[in-house]
Amino acid sequence: MATESPTHHAPVWLFSFVDLAFLLLIAMTQLDEGRELAVELGEIVVPRIHASAEGMPAAAAARWQLRVHPADASAASPFALALPQLDGSEPQGERLDAAALRTRLAALHAASVARPLLAPHADSRSQDLLDAVSILEEVWPDRRRATVAPDLAAK
């Protein structure tokens, strides 16, 4: 007696949702094309990969990281600036409060250092992450990003 293997089908609504999302994406890219009213969509620039590895760097460049740690009773602040070493060692970096972080980031910016990478811990608080992003945006403003802050004076 031959038995058929069970087949798993995706729900029909999933295909409808994907089709609708794809059609909306196409429609949004065609709106007001060539004029300033066009909707700005995010883009990913894919680098060209060379056929040989001779043009590739030997190692990754070391970049500063703004780490956001989980809330901890033993640490006064969740922020830390660290510069990973090329040998793979992981420096912990000293914990900084918001004011000290702002000062250190301003010093890095004045020294023409590239914008630090944001490296939040999976268990870090959302408010700490938003504070870190806000401080980064104050020091390294960018036209493609915006930070929303509450107007405390209005209350």
DSSP file with accessible surface (Angstrom, degrees, kcal/mol):
  #  RESIDUE AA STRUCTURE BP1 BP2  ACC     N-H-->O    O-->H-N    N-H-->O    O-->H-N    TCO  KAPPA ALPHA  PHI   PSI    X-CA   Y-CA   Z-CA
    1    1 A M              0   0  222      0, 0.0     2,-0.4     0, 0.0     0, 0.0   0.000 360.0 360.0 360.0 121.1    0.0    0.0    0.0
    2    2 A A        -     0   0  100      0, 0.0     2,-0.4     0, 0.0     0, 0.0  -0.678 360.0-157.8 -86.8 133.8    1.6    3.2   -1.1
    3    3 A T        -     0   0  121     -2,-0.4     2,-0.3     0, 0.0     0, 0.0  -0.908  12.4-131.8-111.5 142.4    1.3    6.2    1.1
    4    4 A E        -     0   0  186     -2,-0.4     3,-0.1     1,-0.0     0, 0.0  -0.709  23.5-117.1 -90.7 141.8    1.6    9.8   -0.1
    5    5 A S        -     0   0   95     -2,-0.3     2,-0.1     1,-0.1    -1,-0.0  -0.525  37.8-104.3 -74.8 142.0    3.8   12.1    1.7
    6    6 A P        -     0   0  106      0, 0.0     2,-0.4     0, 0.0    -1,-0.1  -0.416  32.7-143.1 -67.5 140.5    2.0   15.1    3.3
    7    7 A T        -     0   0   98     -2,-0.1     2,-0.6    -3,-0.1    -3,-0.0  -0.863   5.0-142.3-104.8 142.7    2.4   18.3    1.4
    8    8 A H        -     0   0  174     -2,-0.4     2,-0.4     0, 0.0     0, 0.0  -0.915  16.4-165.3-107.2 123.7    2.6   21.6    3.2
    9    9 A H        -     0   0  160     -2,-0.6     3,-0.1     0, 0.0    -2,-0.0  -0.895  18.5-126.1-110.0 139.1    0.9   24.5    1.6
   10   10 A A        -     0   0   45     -2,-0.4     5,-0.1     1,-0.1     0, 0.0  -0.513  43.3 -91.5 -75.8 149.0    1.4   28.2    2.5
   11   11 A P    >>  -     0   0   62      0, 0.0     4,-1.0     0, 0.0     3,-0.7  -0.292  28.3-126.6 -62.0 146.6   -1.7   30.1    3.3
   12   12 A V  H 3> S+     0   0  114      1,-0.2     4,-2.1     2,-0.2     3,-0.3   0.880 107.7  62.0 -63.2 -35.8   -3.4   31.8    0.4
   13   13 A W  H 3> S+     0   0  172      1,-0.2     4,-2.5     2,-0.2    -1,-0.2   0.826  96.3  60.6 -63.3 -27.8   -3.4   35.2    2.2
   14   14 A L  H <> S+     0   0   68     -3,-0.7     4,-2.4     2,-0.2    -1,-0.2   0.940 106.2  45.0 -65.4 -43.9    0.4   35.1    2.4
   15   15 A F  H  X S+     0   0  122     -4,-1.0     4,-2.7    -3,-0.3     5,-0.2   0.909 112.9  51.6 -65.6 -39.0    0.7   35.1   -1.4
   16   16 A S  H  X S+     0   0   69     -4,-2.1     4,-2.5     2,-0.2    -1,-0.2   0.916 110.5  48.9 -63.2 -41.0   -1.9   37.8   -1.6
   17   17 A F  H  X S+     0   0  129     -4,-2.5     4,-2.7     2,-0.2    -2,-0.2   0.932 112.2  47.5 -64.6 -44.4    0.0   39.9    0.9
   18   18 A V  H  X S+     0   0   78     -4,-2.4     4,-2.5     2,-0.2    -2,-0.2   0.926 112.8  49.2 -64.3 -42.8    3.3   39.4   -1.0
   19   19 A D  H  X S+     0   0   97     -4,-2.7     4,-2.6     2,-0.2    -1,-0.2   0.931 112.3  48.0 -61.7 -44.3    1.7   40.3   -4.3
   20   20 A L  H  X S+     0   0  100     -4,-2.5     4,-2.6    -5,-0.2    -2,-0.2   0.927 111.6  49.7 -63.7 -43.2    0.1   43.4   -2.9
   21   21 A A  H  X S+     0   0   46     -4,-2.7     4,-2.2     1,-0.2    -1,-0.2   0.913 111.9  48.7 -62.7 -40.9    3.4   44.5   -1.3
   22   22 A F  H  X S+     0   0  123     -4,-2.5     4,-2.3     2,-0.2    -2,-0.2   0.924 111.8  48.4 -65.9 -42.9    5.2   44.0   -4.5
   23   23 A L  H  X S+     0   0  110     -4,-2.6     4,-2.6     1,-0.2    -2,-0.2   0.899 111.0  51.0 -64.9 -38.7    2.6   45.9   -6.5
   24   24 A L  H  X S+     0   0   96     -4,-2.6     4,-2.7     2,-0.2    -1,-0.2   0.900 108.6  52.1 -64.3 -39.9    2.7   48.8   -4.0
   25   25 A L  H  X S+     0   0   87     -4,-2.2     4,-1.7     2,-0.2    -2,-0.2   0.931 111.1  46.8 -62.3 -43.7    6.5   48.9   -4.3
   26   26 A I  H  X S+     0   0   72     -4,-2.3     4,-1.0     1,-0.2    -2,-0.2   0.940 113.3  48.9 -63.1 -44.7    6.3   49.2   -8.1
   27   27 A A  H >X S+     0   0   49     -4,-2.6     4,-0.9     1,-0.2     3,-0.6   0.908 108.9  52.9 -62.8 -40.3    3.6   51.8   -7.9
   28   28 A M  H 3< S+     0   0   69     -4,-2.7    11,-0.5     1,-0.2     3,-0.3   0.845 107.0  52.1 -66.8 -32.3    5.5   53.9   -5.3
   29   29 A T  H 3< S+     0   0   63     -4,-1.7    -1,-0.2     1,-0.2    -2,-0.2   0.725 110.0  49.8 -75.8 -18.5    8.6   53.9   -7.6
   30   30 A Q  H X< S+     0   0  112     -4,-1.0     3,-1.0    -3,-0.6     2,-0.2   0.581  82.5 112.2 -95.3 -11.1    6.6   55.2  -10.5
   31   31 A L  T 3< S-     0   0   90     -4,-0.9     8,-0.3    -3,-0.3     3,-0.2  -0.448  98.0 -18.4 -67.7 129.2    4.8   58.1   -8.7
   32   32 A D  T >  S-     0   0   54     -2,-0.2     3,-2.0     1,-0.2     6,-0.4   0.837  85.4-164.0  46.6  43.2    5.9   61.5  -10.0
   33   33 A E  T <   +     0   0  133     -3,-1.0    -1,-0.2     1,-0.3     3,-0.1  -0.348  70.0  17.0 -62.1 130.6    9.1   60.1  -11.5
   34   34 A G  T 3  S+     0   0   82      1,-0.3    -1,-0.3    -3,-0.2     2,-0.2   0.361 109.7  93.0  90.2  -5.3   11.6   62.8  -12.3
   35   35 A R  S X  S-     0   0  160     -3,-2.0     3,-1.2     1,-0.0    -1,-0.3  -0.714  87.3-109.1-115.1 170.2   10.0   65.4  -10.1
   36   36 A E  T 3  S+     0   0  200      1,-0.2    -3,-0.1    -2,-0.2    -1,-0.0   0.562 107.9  73.0 -76.3  -6.4   10.6   66.3   -6.5
   37   37 A L  T 3   +     0   0  128     -5,-0.2    -1,-0.2     2,-0.1    -4,-0.1   0.467  69.4 122.2 -86.3  -0.9    7.4   64.8   -5.3
   38   38 A A  S <  S-     0   0   41     -3,-1.2     2,-0.4    -6,-0.4    -6,-0.1  -0.284  71.8-107.7 -64.4 147.0    8.6   61.3   -5.7
   39   39 A V        -     0   0   65    -11,-0.5     2,-0.6    -8,-0.3    -1,-0.1  -0.611  30.1-130.1 -75.7 129.1    8.6   59.0   -2.7
   40   40 A E        -     0   0  145     -2,-0.4     2,-0.3    -3,-0.1    -1,-0.1  -0.718  27.6-170.2 -83.9 120.3   12.1   58.4   -1.4
   41   41 A L        -     0   0   57     -2,-0.6     2,-0.0     1,-0.1     0, 0.0  -0.811  27.2-103.4-106.7 151.1   12.7   54.7   -0.9
   42   42 A G        -     0   0   69     -2,-0.3     2,-0.3     1,-0.0    -1,-0.1  -0.322  39.4-163.1 -68.0 153.4   15.7   53.2    0.8
   43   43 A E        -     0   0  145      2,-0.0     2,-0.5    -2,-0.0    -1,-0.0  -0.969  15.9-142.6-138.5 155.6   18.3   51.6   -1.3
   44   44 A I        -     0   0  154     -2,-0.3     2,-0.7     2,-0.0    -2,-0.0  -0.985  14.7-145.5-118.8 122.9   21.2   49.2   -0.9
   45   45 A V        -     0   0  117     -2,-0.5    -2,-0.0     0, 0.0     0, 0.0  -0.806  14.3-154.8 -89.3 116.7   24.3   49.9   -2.9
   46   46 A V        -     0   0  120     -2,-0.7     3,-0.0     3,-0.0     2,-0.0  -0.825  14.9-131.5 -94.8 119.9   25.8   46.5   -3.8
   47   47 A P        -     0   0  102      0, 0.0     2,-0.3     0, 0.0    -1,-0.0  -0.371  23.7-106.5 -71.3 151.2   29.6   46.8   -4.4
   48   48 A R        -     0   0  216     -2,-0.0     2,-0.5     1,-0.0     0, 0.0  -0.600  30.6-137.1 -76.2 134.6   31.1   45.2   -7.5
   49   49 A I        -     0   0  149     -2,-0.3     2,-0.1    -3,-0.0    -1,-0.0  -0.823  16.8-133.4 -97.4 125.7   33.0   42.0   -6.7
   50   50 A H        -     0   0  103     -2,-0.5     6,-0.0     2,-0.1    -1,-0.0  -0.423  12.4-126.2 -76.7 152.5   36.3   41.7   -8.5
   51   51 A A  S    S+     0   0  119     -2,-0.1     2,-0.3     2,-0.0    -1,-0.1   0.838  95.7  40.8 -68.1 -31.2   37.2   38.5  -10.2
   52   52 A S  S >  S-     0   0   58      1,-0.1     3,-0.5     0, 0.0    -2,-0.1  -0.790  78.3-130.6-116.5 162.8   40.5   38.3   -8.3
   53   53 A A  G >  S+     0   0   78     -2,-0.3     3,-1.2     1,-0.2    -1,-0.1   0.359  82.4  98.5 -92.0   7.2   41.3   39.1   -4.7
   54   54 A E  G 3  S+     0   0  177      1,-0.3    -1,-0.2     0, 0.0    -3,-0.0   0.802  83.3  50.1 -69.1 -25.7   44.3   41.3   -5.5
   55   55 A G  G <  S+     0   0   57     -3,-0.5    -1,-0.3     2,-0.1    -2,-0.1   0.513  92.6  98.8 -87.4  -2.5   42.2   44.5   -5.1
   56   56 A M  S <  S-     0   0  109     -3,-1.2    -3,-0.0     1,-0.1     2,-0.0  -0.575  80.9-108.9 -86.9 144.7   40.7   43.4   -1.7
   57   57 A P        -     0   0  102      0, 0.0    -1,-0.1     0, 0.0     3,-0.1  -0.363  21.1-126.3 -68.3 154.5   42.2   44.6    1.6
   58   58 A A  S    S+     0   0  114      1,-0.1     2,-0.3    -2,-0.0    -2,-0.0   0.816  87.1   4.9 -71.7 -30.8   44.1   42.1    3.6
   59   59 A A  S    S-     0   0   63      3,-0.0    -1,-0.1     0, 0.0     2,-0.1  -0.960  86.7 -87.3-148.7 164.1   42.0   42.7    6.8
   60   60 A A        -     0   0   80     -2,-0.3     2,-0.2    26,-0.1    -2,-0.0  -0.435  48.5-108.0 -72.6 147.6   39.0   44.6    7.9
   61   61 A A        -     0   0   87     -2,-0.1     2,-0.4     1,-0.1    -1,-0.1  -0.552  32.4-115.1 -76.1 140.9   39.5   48.2    9.1
   62   62 A A        -     0   0   52     -2,-0.2     2,-0.4    21,-0.1    -1,-0.1  -0.641  38.6-175.1 -77.7 127.2   39.1   48.7   12.8
   63   63 A R        -     0   0   97     -2,-0.4    52,-0.1    50,-0.0    19,-0.0  -0.964  29.0-106.1-125.0 144.9   36.1   51.0   13.6
   64   64 A W        -     0   0   55     -2,-0.4    53,-2.7    50,-0.2     2,-0.4  -0.348  34.0-149.9 -63.8 146.0   35.0   52.4   16.9
   65   65 A Q  E     -Ab  82 117A  46     17,-2.9    17,-2.3    51,-0.3     2,-0.8  -0.981  10.2-149.2-121.3 133.6   31.9   50.8   18.3
   66   66 A L  E     -Ab  81 118A   0     51,-3.2    53,-3.1    -2,-0.4     2,-0.4  -0.901  27.1-162.3 -96.8 104.7   29.3   52.5   20.5
   67   67 A R  E     -Ab  80 119A  26     13,-3.1    13,-1.8    -2,-0.8     2,-0.6  -0.760  12.7-158.0 -94.7 137.2   28.1   49.6   22.6
   68   68 A V  E     -Ab  79 120A   1     51,-1.5    53,-2.8    -2,-0.4    11,-0.2  -0.958  17.2-162.7-115.4 111.2   24.8   49.7   24.5
   69   69 A H        -     0   0   28      9,-3.1    56,-0.4    -2,-0.6     3,-0.1  -0.495  27.2 -91.3 -91.1 161.3   24.9   47.2   27.4
   70   70 A P        -     0   0   35      0, 0.0    54,-0.2     0, 0.0    -1,-0.1  -0.292  57.2 -82.8 -64.9 156.3   21.9   45.8   29.3
   71   71 A A        -     0   0   69     52,-0.4     2,-0.4     2,-0.0     5,-0.1  -0.411  57.5-179.4 -61.8 131.7   20.9   47.6   32.5
   72   72 A D    >   -     0   0   84      3,-0.3     3,-0.5    -2,-0.1    -3,-0.0  -1.000  33.6-143.0-140.7 135.0   23.1   46.5   35.3
   73   73 A A  T 3  S+     0   0  111     -2,-0.4    -1,-0.1     1,-0.2    -2,-0.0   0.811 103.3  54.0 -68.3 -27.5   23.1   47.5   39.0
   74   74 A S  T 3  S+     0   0  106      2,-0.0     2,-0.4     1,-0.0    -1,-0.2   0.720 101.9  66.2 -81.3 -19.9   26.9   47.3   39.1
   75   75 A A    <   -     0   0   25     -3,-0.5    -3,-0.3     1,-0.1    -1,-0.0  -0.863  68.8-151.2-106.5 137.3   27.5   49.6   36.1
   76   76 A A  S    S+     0   0  112     -2,-0.4    -1,-0.1     1,-0.1    -2,-0.0   0.789  81.1  21.3 -74.5 -28.1   26.5   53.3   36.3
   77   77 A S        -     0   0   11      2,-0.1    -1,-0.1    20,-0.1    20,-0.1  -0.984  62.5-139.0-143.4 151.1   25.8   53.6   32.6
   78   78 A P  S    S+     0   0   20      0, 0.0    -9,-3.1     0, 0.0     2,-0.3   0.575  74.2  95.7 -87.1  -6.4   25.0   51.3   29.7
   79   79 A F  E     +AC  68  96A   7     17,-0.9    17,-2.9   -11,-0.2     2,-0.3  -0.602  43.2 167.9 -92.6 145.4   27.2   53.1   27.1
   80   80 A A  E     -AC  67  95A   0    -13,-1.8   -13,-3.1    -2,-0.3     2,-0.5  -0.981  24.0-147.1-150.2 140.5   30.8   52.1   26.2
   81   81 A L  E     +A   66   0A   6     13,-0.7     2,-0.4    -2,-0.3    13,-0.3  -0.940  28.0 172.8-105.8 129.0   33.1   53.1   23.4
   82   82 A A  E     -A   65   0A   3    -17,-2.3   -17,-2.9    -2,-0.5    10,-0.1  -0.988  27.9-152.2-138.9 145.9   35.4   50.3   22.2
   83   83 A L        -     0   0   52     -2,-0.4   -19,-0.2   -19,-0.2    10,-0.1  -0.919  25.0-141.0-116.7 100.5   37.9   49.9   19.4
   84   84 A P        -     0   0   20      0, 0.0     2,-0.2     0, 0.0     6,-0.2  -0.342  18.6-124.6 -61.9 143.1   38.2   46.2   18.4
   85   85 A Q    >   -     0   0  100      4,-1.4     3,-1.4     1,-0.1     0, 0.0  -0.542  11.5-123.6 -88.3 153.4   41.7   45.1   17.6
   86   86 A L  T 3  S+     0   0  120      1,-0.3   -26,-0.1    -2,-0.2    -1,-0.1   0.702 107.6  68.1 -70.1 -17.7   42.6   43.4   14.4
   87   87 A D  T 3  S-     0   0  127      2,-0.1    -1,-0.3     1,-0.1     3,-0.1   0.479 118.6-106.4 -81.0   0.0   44.1   40.5   16.3
   88   88 A G  S <  S+     0   0   56     -3,-1.4    -2,-0.1     1,-0.3     2,-0.1   0.368  73.2 140.0  96.0  -7.5   40.6   39.5   17.4
   89   89 A S        -     0   0   56      1,-0.1    -4,-1.4    -5,-0.0    -1,-0.3  -0.435  45.7-139.2 -71.5 146.4   40.9   40.7   21.0
   90   90 A E        -     0   0  110     -6,-0.2     2,-0.2    -2,-0.1    -1,-0.1  -0.873   9.6-155.3-111.5 102.8   37.8   42.4   22.4
   91   91 A P        -     0   0   43      0, 0.0     0, 0.0     0, 0.0     0, 0.0  -0.522   9.0-146.3 -72.9 143.1   38.4   45.4   24.6
   92   92 A Q        -     0   0  131     -2,-0.2    -2,-0.0   -10,-0.1     0, 0.0   0.862  28.0-148.2 -77.8 -36.9   35.6   46.1   27.0
   93   93 A G        -     0   0   35    -13,-0.1     2,-0.2   -10,-0.1   -11,-0.1   0.301  26.2 -78.2  77.4 146.2   35.8   49.9   27.0
   94   94 A E        -     0   0  129    -13,-0.3   -13,-0.7     1,-0.1     2,-0.2  -0.498  48.3-106.8 -80.6 148.7   34.9   52.0   30.0
   95   95 A R  E     -C   80   0A  85     -2,-0.2     2,-0.4   -15,-0.2   -15,-0.2  -0.547  39.9-166.2 -74.9 137.8   31.3   52.6   30.8
   96   96 A L  E     -C   79   0A   8    -17,-2.9   -17,-0.9    -2,-0.2     2,-0.1  -0.961  15.4-134.7-126.6 143.9   30.2   56.2   30.0
   97   97 A D     >  -     0   0   90     -2,-0.4     4,-2.7   -20,-0.1     5,-0.2  -0.304  44.0 -91.1 -84.0 178.2   27.2   58.2   31.0
   98   98 A A  H  > S+     0   0   39      1,-0.2     4,-2.4     2,-0.2     5,-0.2   0.906 125.6  47.8 -61.3 -42.3   25.4   60.3   28.3
   99   99 A A  H  > S+     0   0   56      2,-0.2     4,-2.1     1,-0.2    -1,-0.2   0.931 114.5  45.4 -66.6 -43.7   27.4   63.5   29.0
  100  100 A A  H  > S+     0   0   32      2,-0.2     4,-2.6     1,-0.2     5,-0.2   0.893 112.6  52.3 -66.9 -36.8   30.7   61.7   28.9
  101  101 A L  H  X S+     0   0    0     -4,-2.7     4,-2.8     2,-0.2     5,-0.2   0.931 108.2  50.4 -63.8 -44.0   29.7   59.8   25.8
  102  102 A R  H  X S+     0   0   90     -4,-2.4     4,-2.2    -5,-0.2    -2,-0.2   0.920 112.0  48.3 -59.8 -42.3   28.7   63.0   24.0
  103  103 A T  H  X S+     0   0   98     -4,-2.1     4,-2.0     2,-0.2    -2,-0.2   0.930 112.9  46.7 -65.0 -45.2   32.2   64.5   24.9
  104  104 A R  H  X S+     0   0   80     -4,-2.6     4,-2.2     1,-0.2    -2,-0.2   0.902 112.8  49.5 -66.1 -39.6   34.1   61.4   23.7
  105  105 A L  H  X S+     0   0    0     -4,-2.8     4,-2.6     2,-0.2    -1,-0.2   0.903 109.2  52.2 -66.6 -38.3   32.1   61.3   20.5
  106  106 A A  H  X S+     0   0   47     -4,-2.2     4,-2.5    -5,-0.2    -1,-0.2   0.899 109.2  50.5 -63.5 -38.5   32.7   65.0   19.9
  107  107 A A  H  X S+     0   0   61     -4,-2.0     4,-1.5     2,-0.2    -2,-0.2   0.906 111.2  48.1 -66.0 -40.5   36.5   64.4   20.4
  108  108 A L  H  <>S+     0   0   20     -4,-2.2     5,-2.2     2,-0.2    -2,-0.2   0.915 112.0  49.5 -65.1 -41.4   36.4   61.5   17.9
  109  109 A H  H ><5S+     0   0   79     -4,-2.6     3,-1.7     1,-0.2    -2,-0.2   0.909 108.8  52.2 -64.2 -41.0   34.5   63.6   15.4
  110  110 A A  H 3<5S+     0   0   83     -4,-2.5    -1,-0.2     1,-0.3    -2,-0.2   0.820 105.5  55.8 -65.1 -28.3   37.0   66.5   15.8
  111  111 A A  T 3<5S-     0   0   69     -4,-1.5    -1,-0.3    -5,-0.2    -2,-0.2   0.305 118.3-114.5 -85.9   9.6   39.8   64.0   15.1
  112  112 A S  T < 5 +     0   0  113     -3,-1.7     2,-0.3     1,-0.2    -3,-0.2   0.829  59.5 160.3  60.5  36.6   38.1   63.1   11.7
  113  113 A V      < -     0   0   45     -5,-2.2    -1,-0.2    -6,-0.1   -50,-0.0  -0.634  46.7-100.1 -84.2 146.0   37.4   59.6   12.9
  114  114 A A        -     0   0   56     -2,-0.3   -50,-0.2     1,-0.1    -1,-0.1  -0.274  52.0 -81.7 -63.6 152.1   34.6   57.7   11.0
  115  115 A R        -     0   0   50      1,-0.1    -1,-0.1   -52,-0.1    21,-0.0  -0.304  54.7-110.9 -55.8 129.9   31.2   57.5   12.6
  116  116 A P        -     0   0    3      0, 0.0     2,-0.3     0, 0.0   -51,-0.3  -0.280  28.8-111.7 -64.4 149.5   31.2   54.7   15.2
  117  117 A L  E     -b   65   0A  78    -53,-2.7   -51,-3.2    -3,-0.1     2,-0.5  -0.639  27.6-123.6 -79.6 137.6   29.2   51.6   14.6
  118  118 A L  E     +b   66   0A  62     -2,-0.3   -51,-0.2   -53,-0.2    -1,-0.0  -0.727  31.3 179.7 -84.3 124.0   26.2   51.2   16.9
  119  119 A A  E     -b   67   0A  33    -53,-3.1   -51,-1.5    -2,-0.5     2,-0.2  -0.728   4.2-176.2-129.1  81.4   26.4   47.8   18.6
  120  120 A P  E     -b   68   0A  59      0, 0.0     2,-0.2     0, 0.0   -51,-0.2  -0.548  26.5-120.9 -79.7 144.3   23.4   47.3   21.0
  121  121 A H    >   -     0   0   86    -53,-2.8     3,-1.7    -2,-0.2    -2,-0.0  -0.521  24.6-117.7 -75.1 149.9   23.3   44.2   23.1
  122  122 A A  T 3  S+     0   0   97      1,-0.3    -1,-0.1    -2,-0.2   -53,-0.1   0.814 114.8  45.2 -61.4 -27.7   20.2   42.1   22.5
  123  123 A D  T 3  S+     0   0  121      2,-0.0   -52,-0.4   -53,-0.0    -1,-0.3   0.286  86.2 121.2-100.2  10.2   19.0   42.6   26.1
  124  124 A S  S <  S-     0   0   22     -3,-1.7     2,-0.2   -56,-0.2   -55,-0.1  -0.361  71.2 -98.8 -72.8 157.1   19.7   46.4   26.2
  125  125 A R     >  -     0   0  131    -56,-0.4     4,-1.9     1,-0.1     5,-0.2  -0.468  20.5-130.4 -75.5 146.5   16.8   48.8   27.0
  126  126 A S  H  > S+     0   0   95      1,-0.2     4,-2.7     2,-0.2     5,-0.2   0.886 108.2  56.0 -63.2 -38.4   15.1   50.5   24.1
  127  127 A Q  H  > S+     0   0  100      1,-0.2     4,-2.4     2,-0.2    -1,-0.2   0.908 106.8  49.5 -63.6 -39.4   15.4   53.9   25.8
  128  128 A D  H  > S+     0   0   12      2,-0.2     4,-2.3     1,-0.2    -1,-0.2   0.905 111.0  49.8 -65.4 -39.9   19.2   53.4   26.1
  129  129 A L  H  X S+     0   0   52     -4,-1.9     4,-2.5     2,-0.2    -2,-0.2   0.932 111.4  48.4 -64.1 -43.7   19.4   52.5   22.4
  130  130 A L  H  X S+     0   0  105     -4,-2.7     4,-2.5     1,-0.2    -2,-0.2   0.889 110.4  51.9 -64.7 -37.4   17.4   55.6   21.5
  131  131 A D  H  X S+     0   0   57     -4,-2.4     4,-2.4    -5,-0.2    -1,-0.2   0.915 109.8  49.4 -62.9 -42.4   19.6   57.8   23.6
  132  132 A A  H  X S+     0   0    0     -4,-2.3     4,-2.5     2,-0.2    -2,-0.2   0.928 111.9  47.7 -63.5 -43.3   22.7   56.4   21.9
  133  133 A V  H  X S+     0   0   47     -4,-2.5     4,-2.5     1,-0.2    -1,-0.2   0.919 111.4  51.8 -63.7 -41.3   21.2   57.0   18.5
  134  134 A S  H  X S+     0   0   28     -4,-2.5     4,-1.8     2,-0.2    -2,-0.2   0.923 110.7  46.8 -62.4 -44.1   20.2   60.6   19.5
  135  135 A I  H  X S+     0   0    4     -4,-2.4     4,-1.9     1,-0.2     5,-0.2   0.915 111.6  51.6 -66.5 -40.9   23.7   61.4   20.7
  136  136 A L  H  X S+     0   0    3     -4,-2.5     4,-3.2     1,-0.2    -1,-0.2   0.915 110.0  49.8 -60.7 -40.8   25.3   59.9   17.6
  137  137 A E  H  < S+     0   0   20     -4,-2.5    -1,-0.2     1,-0.2    -2,-0.2   0.826 107.5  54.4 -68.8 -32.0   23.0   62.1   15.4
  138  138 A E  H  < S+     0   0  106     -4,-1.8    -1,-0.2    -5,-0.2    -2,-0.2   0.910 118.6  33.9 -64.8 -42.0   23.9   65.2   17.4
  139  139 A V  H  < S+     0   0   22     -4,-1.9    -2,-0.2     1,-0.3    -3,-0.2   0.897 131.3  30.4 -83.3 -42.7   27.6   64.7   16.8
  140  140 A W  S  < S-     0   0   32     -4,-3.2    -1,-0.3    -5,-0.2    -2,-0.1  -0.705  81.3-167.9-116.2  79.2   27.4   63.2   13.3
  141  141 A P        -     0   0   98      0, 0.0     2,-0.4     0, 0.0    -3,-0.1  -0.367   3.8-169.7 -69.3 147.1   24.3   64.7   11.6
  142  142 A D    >   -     0   0   63      3,-0.2     3,-1.2    -5,-0.1    -2,-0.0  -0.999  27.3-136.5-139.3 139.5   23.2   63.0    8.4
  143  143 A R  T 3  S+     0   0  204     -2,-0.4    -1,-0.1     1,-0.2     0, 0.0   0.729 103.5  56.0 -70.1 -19.7   20.6   64.2    5.9
  144  144 A R  T 3  S+     0   0  114     -3,-0.0     2,-0.3     2,-0.0    -1,-0.2   0.510 103.9  60.5 -91.0  -4.9   19.1   60.7    5.5
  145  145 A R    <   -     0   0  124     -3,-1.2     2,-0.3    -8,-0.1    -3,-0.2  -0.887  57.8-171.9-122.5 156.7   18.3   60.3    9.2
  146  146 A A        -     0   0   93     -2,-0.3     2,-0.5    -5,-0.1    -3,-0.0  -0.996  13.3-146.5-145.2 141.3   16.2   62.1   11.7
  147  147 A T        -     0   0   56     -2,-0.3     2,-0.6   -13,-0.1    -2,-0.0  -0.935  12.4-147.1-109.1 129.8   15.9   61.7   15.5
  148  148 A V        +     0   0  142     -2,-0.5   -14,-0.1     0, 0.0    -2,-0.0  -0.855  21.2 179.9 -98.1 123.4   12.5   62.3   17.1
  149  149 A A        -     0   0   73     -2,-0.6     2,-0.1   -15,-0.0    -2,-0.0  -0.958  30.2-109.9-123.6 142.8   12.8   63.8   20.6
  150  150 A P        -     0   0   99      0, 0.0     2,-1.1     0, 0.0     3,-0.1  -0.411  26.1-123.7 -69.9 146.7    9.9   64.8   22.9
  151  151 A D    >   +     0   0  113      1,-0.2     3,-0.8    -2,-0.1     4,-0.3  -0.779  31.8 178.6 -90.8  95.0    9.4   68.5   23.5
  152  152 A L  G >  S+     0   0  126     -2,-1.1     3,-0.7     1,-0.2    -1,-0.2   0.739  74.0  64.9 -73.3 -21.0    9.6   68.6   27.3
  153  153 A A  G 3  S+     0   0   94      1,-0.2    -1,-0.2    -3,-0.1    -2,-0.1   0.768  92.6  63.5 -72.7 -23.0    9.1   72.3   27.4
  154  154 A A  G <         0   0   78     -3,-0.8    -1,-0.2     0, 0.0    -2,-0.2   0.694 360.0 360.0 -74.8 -17.9    5.5   72.0   26.1
  155  155 A K    <         0   0  207     -3,-0.7    -3,-0.0    -4,-0.3     0, 0.0  -0.269 360.0 360.0 -82.7 360.0    4.4   70.0   29.1
